[in-house]
């Protein structure tokens, strides 16, 4: 279950849920969000540590979906609602981009190792 679930989508779902329910990200809701992003990032890092070819493909797919979803949410906040993203939004967006960059490289490296391609 850990290796198959796209954990960074929980970060996006949290942001969308907080926006939909009109919750302020300050206080415990924001702190819970930061804890969720850190846990999701480490789970994604752990998941990318032993990736095969199929796992690498899905890791790339979910990274692209995560970046696209985060970009759409950022555009929605700016252009539709007229709000500026808070500190917590920027933390979430940063972790999503870091996940897409770092874990993709890690998954690529381990996928090459697992299919015995020399570096």
C-alpha positions in Angstrom: 0.0 0.0 0.0 2.8 2.5 0.8 4.6 1.9 -2.5 1.4 2.2 -4.6 -0.3 5.3 -3.1 0.6 8.8 -4.5 1.1 10.5 -1.1 1.6 14.0 -2.4 -1.9 14.0 -3.7 -3.0 14.1 0.0 -1.2 17.4 0.3 -3.2 18.8 -2.6 -6.4 17.3 -1.3 -5.7 18.9 2.1 -5.3 22.3 0.4 -8.4 21.9 -1.7 -10.4 20.8 1.3 -9.2 23.7 3.4 -10.2 26.1 0.5 -13.5 24.5 -0.1 -14.5 24.5 3.6 -13.2 28.1 4.0 -10.8 27.1 6.8 -8.1 29.4 7.9 -4.7 27.7 7.6 -3.4 29.4 10.7 -3.2 27.5 14.0 -3.6 23.8 14.3 -4.9 23.3 10.8 -1.8 24.8 9.3 0.5 22.9 11.7 -1.2 19.7 10.8 -0.7 20.5 7.1 3.0 21.0 7.6 3.3 17.6 9.4 1.3 16.0 6.6 3.6 17.4 3.9 6.7 16.2 5.7 5.3 12.8 6.2 4.1 12.6 2.6 7.5 13.7 1.4 9.4 11.1 3.4 7.0 8.4 2.3 7.5 9.4 -1.3 11.3 9.3 -0.8 11.0 5.9 0.8 8.8 4.7 -2.1 11.3 6.0 -4.7 14.2 4.2 -3.1 13.4 0.8 -4.6 11.6 1.4 -7.9 11.2 -0.9 -10.8 10.4 0.1 -14.3 6.6 0.1 -13.8 6.9 1.9 -10.4 9.2 4.5 -12.1 6.5 5.1 -14.7 3.8 5.6 -12.1 6.1 7.8 -10.0 6.6 10.1 -12.9 2.9 10.1 -13.7 2.0 11.1 -10.2 4.7 13.7 -10.1 3.3 15.3 -13.3 -0.3 15.1 -11.9 0.9 16.7 -8.6 2.7 19.6 -10.3 -0.3 20.2 -12.6 -2.8 20.1 -9.7 -0.7 22.4 -7.6 -0.3 24.8 -10.5 -4.1 24.8 -11.1 -4.8 25.4 -7.4 -2.3 28.3 -7.3 -3.9 29.8 -10.5 -7.3 29.4 -8.9 -6.3 31.2 -5.8 -4.8 34.1 -7.7 -7.2 34.6 -10.5 -10.5 33.2 -9.5 -10.7 34.0 -5.8 -8.4 36.9 -5.8 -6.6 35.6 -2.7 -2.9 35.5 -2.1 -1.5 32.1 -1.1 -0.5 31.9 2.6 2.8 30.7 4.0 1.2 27.2 4.3 0.2 27.2 0.6 3.8 28.0 -0.3 5.1 25.2 1.9 2.8 22.7 0.2 3.7 23.9 -3.3 7.4 23.7 -2.4 7.2 20.2 -1.1 5.3 19.1 -4.2 7.9 20.6 -6.5 10.7 19.1 -4.3 9.0 15.7 -4.5 8.7 15.9 -8.3 12.4 16.8 -8.7 14.2 14.8 -6.1 12.1 11.6 -6.0 12.0 11.4 -9.8 15.8 11.4 -9.9 15.9 8.8 -7.1 13.3 6.6 -8.8 15.2 6.8 -12.1 18.5 5.8 -10.5 17.0 2.8 -8.7 15.0 1.7 -11.7 18.2 1.6 -13.7 19.9 -0.3 -11.0 17.0 -2.8 -10.7 17.0 -3.5 -14.4 20.9 -3.8 -14.4 21.8 -0.9 -16.7 25.3 0.3 -16.0 25.6 4.0 -15.1 
